[in-house]
Amino acid sequence: MRGLPHHRERLRRNKDSFCLINCAVSSSVVTGTVVLSIGLSLISVGVNSFGGGSSAKDFGSAENLLLALFVLVAGLCLLPFLNVLIKGDSGIENLRVIYLLYLFNSACSYLLSYKYSILQAYQREYVRTALDQLVHTAQVLAQMAVLVLTRNFLLYLGVQIAAQLLLNLLVSLRVDHDYPHLKKVHGLPGKEERVGIEKNIWALSMHRLGNVVVNGTDNLIMSAFVGLTSVGIYSNYKLVTKSINDLLRKVYSAFTGSIGNLGATQDPEYIYRIYQQLDFFVFVFYGYFAAGMALLFNPFIRLVFGENYVFPQATVLVIVTQFYVTGVRQINLQFREALGLFWHDRYKAVAESIINLVVSILLVKRFEVTGVFLGTIISTMTTCFWVEPYVLMRYGIQKDWCAKLKAYFIEYGRRVLVVIGGGAMGWCLTGARGSSIWQFFVSGVLFTCEYLVIIYLVYHRTEEFEALRSRAWGFVEKKLKKRGS
């Protein structure tokens, strides 16, 4: 009993240290926003200019070295202001060292990263995914060993930095091995092509800037206005949503190269048909996870982390809503990127970031953590919700774009009702029971069956459903034949 207060203090300090993960990352990313966005733009533009003979080695390496250096220097400029940016940091050990380690990790993540675009141009994203999974698995195992054997959080961060550098190096070596002829290319594109590239760089950099501001400032606003404890609790929820997003991103991002090929070789009607199928695919999975998390998010957090780390249900519903409205946009963004439609909605990103910052700061004072997420939802619904499909239909699909845009919004509303209905029926069926692992498992199975039934009843006569069903069945048959042989 005498050691109980000391134990609680250690737990608090450990929790605060882990909270700094998000805060430090957000700080370092925000400081290098402008140059970071341009660097990411160069990567994507590199995919488009790759086929035209632009330089592969000299073009990327120097730019990314400068990018890494700038992010590092800009992050160091924020070091004296940590006490302002992070509320309630009193008593946190090695605060500045932790920040510097994460800043270094952010800078290192851009070294050699331009070579990812070469794999994307050749539609070989699976190579990067395989290497990423291999390195990430080794990283998690090494970090677990470090925590168990040394309980040293600084070593834990060091392992993460080493893993990022190792991944970039492995991808670079693989690209050099598979495409040795690229080292012989040193010429730059012609003047006309360079103008187009610079135009796309400017437009895409604005998109990256808005994305960083919207997604990278939530933790800073929470830590500045609410405190690190809320950031720490949110990090548990974000761990789950990020894992789901990463999983789904590996699936739909693999289509980017193929979509670009469609834009160059197929007619608009065929492109639109493929778009509808992929959009339905994304909706089914994001709708499933959103409705499921609305039911079982808090029971899961309660089982894994404890009652003290649970948000009110209203806050969870807002987090889940943000997850859904952000997730179902992804196919629109994939088509925009693959078809090169960056220029037409370049100012959307600026408006989105301004609305997000202003509304989040206003609402966080009244609703605390919930207000931050409400700000992100409002900024998305007032800009991305209508601008992105408009640009895709107007400048990408083009043919009968008004009718198709109207159909998009009608279907969007129907899908929202399906997700809400699925969640409500799941609540009535399971009661979101999860006080034990067995109850949590049973609730998850019941909800999954109920959700699939709803999807079938509502969509089984549509072309998108039939396309998804046939592809899924073909995948299963292929696996069964492979095992049989």
C-alpha positions in Angstrom: 0.0 0.0 0.0 2.9 2.4 0.7 4.1 2.0 -2.8 0.7 2.7 -4.4 1.1 6.5 -4.8 4.5 6.0 -6.3 3.1 3.4 -8.7 0.3 5.7 -9.8 2.8 8.5 -10.4 4.9 6.2 -12.6 1.7 5.3 -14.6 0.8 8.9 -15.0 4.3 9.8 -16.3 4.3 6.8 -18.7 0.9 7.8 -20.0 2.1 11.4 -20.5 5.2 10.3 -22.3 3.1 8.2 -24.7 0.8 11.2 -25.2 3.9 13.1 -26.5 4.1 10.7 -29.4 1.2 12.5 -31.1 2.1 15.9 -29.9 5.7 15.8 -31.0 4.8 14.3 -34.3 2.1 17.0 -34.9 4.5 19.8 -33.9 7.3 18.7 -36.2 5.0 18.1 -39.1 3.2 21.4 -38.8 6.5 23.3 -38.7 7.6 21.9 -42.0 4.2 22.0 -43.6 5.0 24.1 -46.7 8.2 22.3 -47.7 6.8 19.0 -46.6 3.8 19.5 -49.0 6.1 20.4 -51.9 8.2 17.3 -51.2 5.2 15.0 -51.2 4.0 16.8 -54.4 7.4 16.0 -56.1 6.9 12.3 -55.3 3.4 12.2 -56.9 4.4 14.3 -59.8 7.4 12.0 -60.3 5.0 9.2 -61.0 3.3 11.3 -63.8 6.6 12.4 -65.4 8.4 9.1 -64.9 7.1 7.7 -68.2 8.3 10.8 -70.1 11.9 10.4 -69.2 12.4 12.7 -66.3 15.5 12.2 -64.2 15.0 9.4 -61.6 18.1 9.7 -59.4 19.3 13.3 -59.3 15.7 14.7 -59.5 14.6 13.0 -56.3 17.6 12.6 -54.0 18.7 16.2 -53.7 15.2 17.5 -53.2 14.4 15.0 -50.5 17.7 15.7 -48.7 16.8 19.4 -48.6 13.3 18.6 -47.5 14.6 16.5 -44.6 17.0 19.2 -43.6 14.3 21.9 -43.7 11.9 19.9 -41.6 14.7 19.2 -39.1 15.7 22.9 -38.9 12.0 24.1 -38.8 11.3 21.6 -36.0 14.2 22.9 -34.0 12.8 26.4 -34.2 9.7 25.2 -32.3 11.7 23.6 -29.5 11.7 26.7 -27.2 7.8 26.9 -27.5 7.0 23.3 -26.3 5.6 24.6 -23.0 3.1 26.8 -25.0 2.1 24.1 -27.4 1.7 21.3 -24.9 -0.5 22.1 -21.9 0.1 20.2 -18.7 3.7 18.9 -19.5 4.9 19.5 -15.9 6.8 16.5 -14.6 7.3 14.8 -17.9 10.8 13.3 -18.1 13.0 13.9 -21.1 10.4 16.0 -22.8 12.7 17.8 -25.2 14.7 14.6 -26.0 11.5 12.8 -26.9 10.5 15.7 -29.1 13.9 15.7 -30.8 13.7 12.0 -31.5 10.4 12.3 -33.1 11.5 15.3 -35.1 14.5 13.4 -36.3 12.2 10.5 -37.3 10.0 12.9 -39.2 13.0 14.3 -41.1 14.4 10.8 -41.8 11.2 9.5 -43.2 11.8 11.6 -46.4 15.3 10.3 -47.2 15.2 8.0 -50.3 11.4 8.1 -50.2 11.2 9.4 -53.8 11.9 5.8 -54.9 8.5 4.7 -53.7 7.0 6.6 -56.7 9.0 4.3 -59.1 7.3 1.2 -57.7 3.9 3.1 -57.9 4.6 4.0 -61.6 5.2 0.3 -62.4 2.1 -0.7 -60.4 4.2 -2.7 -57.9 3.0 -1.2 -54.7 2.9 -4.8 -53.3 6.7 -4.8 -53.1 6.7 -1.8 -50.8 3.8 -3.2 -48.8 5.6 -6.5 -48.3 8.8 -4.7 -47.1 6.8 -2.4 -44.9 5.0 -5.4 -43.2 8.3 -7.2 -42.7 10.1 -4.1 -41.2 7.1 -3.1 -39.1 6.8 -6.6 -37.6 10.4 -6.6 -36.7 10.0 -3.1 -35.3 7.1 -4.1 -33.0 8.9 -7.1 -31.7 12.0 -5.1 -31.0 10.0 -2.4 -29.3 8.3 -4.9 -27.1 11.6 -6.4 -26.1 13.0 -3.0 -25.3 10.0 -2.1 -23.1 10.1 -5.5 -21.3 13.8 -5.7 -20.8 14.8 -2.0 -20.2 11.6 0.0 -19.7 13.4 2.8 -21.6 11.1 4.9 -23.7 14.0 6.6 -25.4 15.3 3.3 -26.7 11.7 2.5 -27.8 11.8 5.6 -30.0 15.2 4.8 -31.2 14.0 1.5 -32.6 11.3 3.3 -34.5 13.8 5.7 -36.1 16.0 2.8 -37.1 13.1 0.9 -38.6 12.1 3.9 -40.8 15.6 4.3 -42.1 15.8 0.5 -42.7 12.6 0.5 -44.7 13.6 3.4 -46.9 17.0 1.7 -47.5 15.4 -1.6 -48.4 13.0 0.0 -50.9 15.9 2.0 -52.4 18.1 -1.1 -52.9 15.2 -3.0 -54.4 14.4 -0.3 -56.9 18.1 0.0 -57.8 18.3 -3.7 -58.4 15.1 -4.0 -60.4 15.6 -0.8 -62.5 19.3 -0.2 -63.0 18.7 1.7 -66.3 17.2 4.6 -64.3 20.7 5.5 -63.0 21.7 6.4 -66.6 18.9 8.9 -67.0 20.1 12.5 -66.2 18.1 14.7 -68.5 15.2 17.0 -67.5 11.8 17.3 -69.2 11.3 19.9 -71.9 10.1 23.4 -71.1 6.4 22.6 -72.0 6.4 19.5 -69.8 8.2 21.3 -67.0 5.5 24.0 -67.0 2.8 21.3 -66.5 4.8 19.7 -63.8 5.3 23.0 -61.9 1.6 23.7 -62.2 0.7 20.3 -60.7 3.4 20.8 -58.0 1.8 24.1 -56.9 -1.7 22.6 -56.9 -0.8 19.4 -55.1 1.3 21.2 -52.6 -1.8 23.2 -51.6 -3.6 19.9 -51.1 -0.8 18.5 -48.9 -0.8 21.7 -46.9 -4.5 21.5 -46.2 -4.2 17.8 -45.4 -1.4 18.4 -42.9 -3.2 21.3 -41.2 -6.5 19.3 -40.9 -5.0 16.0 -39.7 -1.9 17.3 -37.9 -3.3 19.9 -35.6 -6.0 18.0 -33.7 -3.6 16.8 -31.0 -2.0 20.3 -30.7 -5.4 22.0 -30.2 -6.4 19.3 -27.6 -3.1 19.5 -25.7 -3.2 23.4 -25.7 -6.8 23.8 -24.7 -7.7 20.6 -22.9 -4.5 19.0 -21.7 -2.3 16.0 -22.4 -4.6 13.5 -20.5 -7.2 13.9 -23.2 -4.6 13.5 -25.9 -3.4 10.3 -24.2 -7.0 8.9 -24.1 -7.6 9.8 -27.7 -4.4 8.1 -28.7 -6.0 4.7 -27.9 -8.9 5.4 -30.1 -6.7 6.8 -32.8 -4.6 3.6 -32.7 -7.6 1.6 -33.7 -8.9 4.0 -36.4 -5.4 4.4 -37.8 -4.9 0.6 -38.0 -8.2 0.2 -39.9 -7.3 3.1 -42.2 -3.9 1.6 -42.9 -5.4 -1.8 -43.7 -7.9 -0.4 -46.1 -5.4 2.1 -47.6 -3.2 -0.8 -48.7 -6.1 -2.2 -50.7 -7.5 0.9 -52.4 -4.1 2.6 -53.0 -3.1 -0.4 -55.1 -5.6 0.7 -57.7 -4.0 4.1 -58.3 -1.7 3.0 -61.1 -4.5 1.0 -62.7 -6.8 4.0 -62.5 -4.3 6.1 -64.3 -4.0 3.5 -67.0 -7.8 3.6 -67.3 -7.8 7.3 -67.8 -5.3 7.0 -70.7 -6.8 4.0 -72.5 -10.6 3.7 -71.7 -13.7 5.8 -72.4 -15.4 7.9 -69.7 -18.3 5.5 -69.3 -16.1 2.5 -68.5 -14.1 4.7 -66.1 -17.3 5.7 -64.4 -18.4 2.1 -64.1 -15.1 1.1 -62.4 -15.4 4.2 -60.1 -18.9 3.1 -59.0 -17.6 -0.4 -58.1 -14.6 0.9 -56.1 -16.7 3.5 -54.4 -19.2 0.9 -53.3 -16.4 -1.3 -52.1 -15.0 1.5 -49.9 -18.5 2.3 -48.6 -19.2 -1.3 -47.6 -16.1 -1.6 -45.5 -16.0 1.9 -44.0 -19.7 1.6 -43.2 -19.1 -1.7 -41.5 -16.3 -0.4 -39.4 -18.0 2.9 -38.6 -21.2 1.2 -37.4 -19.3 -1.5 -35.6 -17.1 1.0 -33.7 -20.2 3.0 -32.8 -21.4 -0.1 -30.9 -18.2 -1.7 -29.7 -15.5 1.0 -29.5 -15.9 1.8 -25.8 -16.3 -1.9 -24.8 -13.0 -2.6 -26.6 -11.2 0.3 -25.0 -12.6 -0.7 -21.6 -11.4 -4.3 -22.0 -7.9 -3.4 -23.3 -7.0 -0.2 -21.4 -9.5 0.1 -18.6 -12.5 2.2 -17.5 -10.4 5.3 -17.0 -9.5 5.5 -20.6 -13.0 5.6 -22.1 -14.6 8.7 -23.7 -18.3 9.5 -23.3 -20.4 7.8 -26.0 -21.3 11.1 -27.6 -17.6 11.8 -28.2 -17.1 8.3 -29.6 -20.0 8.8 -32.1 -18.3 12.0 -33.3 -15.0 10.2 -33.7 -16.7 7.5 -35.7 -18.5 10.0 -37.8 -15.2 11.7 -38.6 -13.7 8.3 -39.5 -16.6 7.6 -41.9 -16.8 10.9 -43.7 -13.0 10.9 -44.2 -12.9 7.3 -45.3 -15.6 7.4 -48.0 -13.7 10.2 -49.7 -10.7 8.1 -50.5 -11.8 6.7 -53.9 -12.6 10.3 -55.1 -9.0 11.2 -54.0 -7.5 8.2 -55.7 -9.2 9.0 -59.0 -8.3 12.7 -58.7 -4.6 11.7 -58.1 -4.6 9.1 -60.9 -6.3 11.4 -63.4 -4.2 14.4 -62.5 -7.1 16.7 -61.4 -5.2 18.6 -58.8 -5.5 22.1 -60.3 -9.3 22.3 -60.3 -9.8 22.2 -56.6 -6.6 23.7 -55.4 -8.3 26.3 -53.2 -10.5 23.8 -51.5 -7.6 22.7 -49.4 -7.0 26.2 -48.2 -10.6 26.7 -47.3 -10.8 23.4 -45.5 -7.7 24.1 -43.4 -8.9 27.5 -42.4 -12.4 26.3 -41.5 -11.0 23.4 -39.5 -8.7 25.6 -37.4 -11.2 28.3 -36.7 -14.2 26.0 -35.9 -12.1 23.6 -33.9 -10.6 26.4 -31.7 -14.1 27.9 -31.2 -15.8 24.6 -30.4 -13.0 23.2 -28.2 -13.6 25.9 -25.7 -17.2 24.8 -25.3 -17.2 21.1 -26.0 -13.5 20.3 -25.3 -12.3 17.1 -27.1 -15.6 16.6 -28.9 -15.4 20.2 -30.3 -12.1 19.4 -32.1 -13.5 16.5 -34.0 -16.7 18.4 -34.8 -14.5 21.1 -36.3 -12.9 18.5 -38.6 -16.3 17.1 -39.6 -17.7 20.6 -40.4 -14.6 21.5 -42.5 -14.9 18.3 -44.5 -18.7 18.6 -45.1 -18.5 22.3 -46.1 -15.7 21.7 -48.6 -14.5 18.2 -49.5 -18.0 16.7 -49.4 -19.2 18.5 -52.5 -16.0 19.9 -54.2 -14.2 16.6 -54.7 -17.1 14.7 -56.5 -17.9 17.8 -58.5 -14.3 18.1 -59.8 -14.2 14.3 -60.5 -17.5 14.3 -62.4 -16.9 17.7 -64.2 -13.3 17.3 -65.3 -12.7 13.6 -65.0 -15.8 11.7 -66.1 -17.2 14.7 -68.1 -20.0 12.9 -70.0 -23.4 13.6 -68.3 -21.6 14.9 -65.3 -24.5 16.8 -63.9 -26.8 13.7 -63.7 -24.0 11.6 -62.3 -23.1 14.2 -59.6 -26.8 14.3 -58.6 -26.9 10.5 -58.4 -23.7 10.6 -56.3 -25.3 12.8 -53.6 -28.5 10.8 -53.6 -26.6 7.6 -53.1 -24.4 9.2 -50.4 -27.5 10.0 -48.4 -28.9 6.5 -48.8 -25.6 5.0 -47.7 -25.6 7.2 -44.6 -29.1 5.9 -43.7 -27.9 2.4 -44.2 -25.0 2.8 -41.9 -27.1 4.5 -39.2 -29.8 1.8 -39.6 -27.2 -0.9 -39.3 -25.7 0.6 -36.2 -29.2 1.1 -34.6 -30.3 -2.4 -35.4 -27.0 -3.7 -34.1 -27.5 -1.8 -30.8 -31.0 -3.3 -30.5 -29.7 -6.8 -31.3 -26.5 -6.8 -29.1 -27.0 -3.9 -26.7 -23.2 -3.2 -27.3 -22.4 -5.8 -24.7 -18.7 -6.2 -24.1 -18.0 -6.5 -20.4 -16.1 -9.7 -21.1 -14.1 -11.0 -24.1 -16.8 -13.6 -24.8 -19.6 -11.0 -24.9 -17.5 -8.7 -27.0 -16.9 -11.5 -29.5 -20.5 -12.6 -29.7 -21.7 -9.0 -30.1 -19.2 -8.5 -33.0 -20.4 -11.7 -34.7 -24.0 -10.8 -34.4 -23.4 -7.3 -35.7 -21.4 -8.6 -38.7 -24.2 -10.9 -39.7 -26.8 -8.2 -39.3 -24.8 -5.7 -41.3 -24.2 -8.2 -44.2 -27.9 -8.9 -44.3 -28.8 -5.2 -44.6 -26.2 -4.7 -47.4 -27.6 -7.7 -49.3 -31.3 -6.6 -48.9 -30.5 -3.0 -50.0 -28.0 -3.5 -52.8 -28.2 -7.1 -54.1 -29.8 -6.0 -57.3 -27.2 -3.4 -58.1 -24.3 -3.8 -60.6 -21.8 -2.7 -57.9 -22.9 -5.4 -55.5 -22.8 -8.1 -58.2 -19.3 -6.9 -59.3 -18.1 -7.0 -55.7 -19.7 -10.5 -55.1 -18.1 -12.0 -58.2 -14.7 -10.6 -57.5 -14.8 -11.9 -53.9 -16.0 -15.3 -55.0 -13.3 -15.4 -57.7 -10.7 -14.6 -55.1 -12.0 -17.4 -52.9 -12.0 -19.9 -55.8 -8.5 -19.0 -56.8 -7.2 -19.6 -53.2 -9.0 -22.9 -53.0 -7.6 -24.1 -56.3 -4.1 -23.0 -55.2 -4.4 -25.0 -52.0 -5.8 -28.0 -53.8 -2.9 -28.0 -56.2 
